[in-house]
């Protein structure tokens, strides 16, 4: 039976990794969305605009999750090294079974620090 009202849920996933490089080298790799396919196996493709990467930078990205491609519009919320890079992504026009419109959104937060 379909739910007669919108369902909202929040999920937080935290992870960390030690990379044997300086924060500026890692930042140059992380802040370029066109390189995401090299470190995120769920990324199928990225289309970035020609504007400078900084706060407000927008790009399109397609993730393959559970065997299905999902398109997102992503935007840099903050992008000023050495502060965290925060990327907000909103899913574009997906419909669930029964025709109900579904929207997903998430934030990437990249914090870099020297050890």
Secondary structure, 3 states (H helix, E strand, C coil): CCCCCCCCCCCCCCCCCCCCCCHHHHHHHHCCHHHHHHHCCCEEEEEECCCCCCCCCEEEEEEEECCEEEEEEEEEEECCCCCCEEEEEEECCEECHHHCEECCEEEEEECCCCC
